[in-house]
């Protein structure tokens, strides 16, 4: 199929938006989902660019080979770029709970925000309201588990930091979207950092892997462990992101795993 044929197919696929409140601005950057996979993850990104138009241009540029199913503007307008039935190219080299083709098993939402370019400015309230409504629709239609609503930094912690430490995960959780517990307070106590090794470090790595992170379990607190912990903190303990396994971080991780285990027993 030529790029022109692909663009024609894109317009045909998006003659009607999958999400009622979305307008269509189609990207030709997509392909079929592989191995019969359907969406079971919802991945949230920020654009990390100066303007929304720059993000739209990149998401439609064939040479860039990147796209997302949706883009949410700062004023709350939702744009659909790829049909939900198709495989958008938003996750890149990533993994969660052993799934390495996240693109085939997910829907990706880009949220307009300059991120690190402007020191992680807050997301406008109207924008987050639209993100919540869009996420709710997707999660209901595909029965996506709360713990499968993830940051790009969760699935690719060694490459990505979006949607960043100012993203209001707690607000989404209170609206019924995603997984969250109140983070344990930061205080003194035993912790692990670079260079530590042994069974306690192995246990920490095992907990991170159990939750879903792609991490080598070797009992060595190495650079990968620090990066994964930073990603965890960026999502679940945002007031201190340092990659140190302090008591607060370990307790918060344990609480999250415990809630999943309890729910699996009662379901």
ZAMARGU-4260 file (C-alpha; in steps of 0.2 Angstrom, whole numbers, plus 5000, padded with zeros to 4 digits):
<rodrens>
0) 5000/5000/5000 | 5007/5017/4995 | 5007/5032/5007 | 4993/5039/4996 | 4983/5023/4998
5) 4986/5024/5016 | 4980/5041/5018 | 4964/5037/5008 | 4961/5022/5020 | 4964/5034/5035
10) 4951/5046/5029 | 4939/5031/5026 | 4942/5024/5043 | 4940/5040/5052 | 4924/5046/5043
15) 4916/5044/5060 | 4926/5047/5076 | 4926/5033/5089 | 4924/5045/5103 | 4908/5056/5101
20) 4916/5072/5106 | 4931/5071/5095 | 4935/5080/5079 | 4945/5071/5066 | 4962/5076/5060
25) 4968/5060/5053 | 4986/5054/5053 | 4992/5041/5040 | 5005/5034/5053 | 4997/5018/5058
30) 4996/5000/5054 | 4986/4984/5059 | 4986/4978/5077 | 4997/4962/5077 | 4993/4944/5082
35) 4975/4948/5085 | 4978/4960/5100 | 4965/4972/5106 | 4967/4987/5118 | 4970/4982/5136
40) 4982/4997/5140 | 4978/5015/5140 | 4994/5026/5138 | 4995/5044/5142 | 5008/5056/5135
45) 5012/5074/5135 | 5017/5082/5118 | 5033/5090/5126 | 5033/5103/5112 | 5031/5122/5112
50) 5014/5122/5102 | 5000/5110/5099 | 5002/5114/5080 | 5020/5107/5081 | 5013/5091/5089
55) 5000/5089/5076 | 5012/5091/5062 | 5024/5078/5069 | 5010/5066/5072 | 5005/5067/5054
60) 5023/5068/5046 | 5026/5051/5037 | 5045/5053/5040 | 5043/5054/5059 | 5034/5038/5060
65) 5025/5043/5076 | 5006/5045/5080 | 4993/5043/5093 | 4975/5039/5093 | 4970/5055/5101
70) 4977/5073/5105 | 4969/5083/5119 | 4971/5102/5117 | 4974/5114/5132 | 4956/5121/5130
75) 4949/5103/5131 | 4946/5100/5112 | 4949/5082/5108 | 4956/5077/5091 | 4956/5059/5085
80) 4970/5055/5073 | 4970/5036/5071 | 4955/5024/5072 | 4955/5014/5088 | 4954/4998/5078
85) 4972/5002/5072 | 4989/5002/5079 | 4996/5019/5082 | 5014/5022/5084 | 5015/5031/5101
90) 5024/5019/5113 | 5040/5014/5105 | 5052/5002/5113 | 5042/4998/5129 | 5035/4985/5140
95) 5022/4982/5154 | 5019/4965/5162 | 5029/4956/5149 | 5019/4964/5134 | 5033/4971/5122
100) 5021/4976/5108 | 5012/4989/5118 | 5007/4998/5102 | 4996/4983/5097 | 4989/4981/5114
105) 4985/5000/5119 | 4977/5016/5114 | 4988/5031/5116 | 4983/5049/5121 | 4994/5064/5118
110) 4990/5079/5130 | 4996/5096/5124 | 5009/5102/5137 | 5027/5108/5135 | 5033/5097/5149
115) 5051/5099/5153 | 5053/5114/5140 | 5044/5125/5153 | 5048/5116/5169 | 5032/5105/5169
120) 5018/5118/5170 | 5001/5112/5177 | 4988/5105/5165 | 4973/5117/5163 | 4957/5111/5172
125) 4947/5111/5156 | 4960/5100/5148 | 4960/5087/5162 | 4941/5086/5162 | 4942/5081/5143
130) 4955/5069/5147 | 4945/5061/5160 | 4929/5060/5149 | 4940/5052/5135 | 4948/5040/5147
135) 4932/5035/5154 | 4924/5031/5137 | 4939/5021/5132 | 4941/5011/5148 | 4922/5007/5148
140) 4922/5001/5130 | 4937/4990/5131 | 4936/4985/5149 | 4953/4992/5153 | 4959/4988/5171
145) 4963/5004/5182 | 4981/4998/5184 | 4982/4997/5165 | 4980/5016/5164 | 4999/5021/5162
150) 5011/5034/5159 | 5023/5033/5145 | 5037/5034/5158 | 5030/5018/5166 | 5031/5008/5150
155) 5048/5016/5144 | 5056/5022/5160 | 5074/5022/5153 | 5068/5034/5138 | 5053/5044/5143
160) 5047/5055/5158 | 5030/5060/5151 | 5017/5065/5156 | 5028/5071/5169 | 5027/5075/5188
165) 5014/5088/5187 | 5001/5077/5179 | 4986/5075/5191 | 4985/5056/5193 | 4975/5058/5209
170) 4962/5069/5201 | 4960/5055/5187 | 4958/5042/5201 | 4945/5052/5210 | 4935/5052/5194
175) 4936/5034/5192 | 4951/5033/5180 | 4967/5023/5184 | 4975/5016/5200 | 4981/5026/5215
180) 4984/5026/5233 | 4989/5040/5244 | 5008/5040/5245 | 5016/5036/5261 | 5023/5051/5270
185) 5041/5055/5267 | 5051/5051/5283 | 5067/5043/5289 | 5071/5025/5289 | 5080/5011/5280
190) 5082/5014/5261 | 5092/5008/5246 | 5102/5017/5233 | 5115/5015/5220 | 5128/5002/5224
195) 5117/4992/5237 | 5115/4974/5234 | 5107/4958/5242 | 5091/4950/5245 | 5081/4966/5250
200) 5086/4974/5234 | 5080/4958/5225 | 5064/4959/5234 | 5061/4977/5229 | 5065/4973/5211
205) 5052/4959/5212 | 5039/4970/5218 | 5042/4982/5204 | 5041/4968/5192 | 5025/4961/5200
210) 5017/4978/5198 | 5022/4978/5179 | 5038/4987/5177 | 5051/4979/5165 | 5066/4977/5177
215) 5080/4964/5179 | 5079/4955/5196 | 5097/4953/5201 | 5099/4960/5218 | 5109/4974/5212
220) 5103/4992/5214 | 5110/4998/5198 | 5105/5012/5186 | 5090/5003/5179 | 5083/5001/5196
225) 5085/5019/5200 | 5077/5024/5183 | 5062/5013/5186 | 5060/5019/5204 | 5060/5037/5197
230) 5047/5032/5185 | 5036/5024/5199 | 5039/5040/5210 | 5034/5051/5195 | 5017/5043/5194
235) 5014/5038/5212 | 5025/5049/5224 | 5027/5065/5214 | 5033/5076/5228 | 5051/5069/5228
240) 5058/5060/5213 | 5075/5054/5216 | 5076/5036/5212 | 5080/5031/5230 | 5070/5017/5238
245) 5066/5026/5254 | 5052/5020/5266 | 5039/5031/5258 | 5042/5023/5241 | 5042/5005/5246
250) 5027/5007/5257 | 5017/5016/5243 | 5022/5002/5231 | 5017/4989/5243 | 5000/4997/5246
255) 4997/4997/5227 | 5001/4979/5225 | 4990/4975/5240 | 4975/4984/5233 | 4976/4973/5217
260) 4978/4957/5227 | 4963/4961/5237 | 4953/4965/5222 | 4958/4949/5213 | 4952/4939/5229
265) 4935/4948/5230 | 4931/4948/5211
</rodrens>
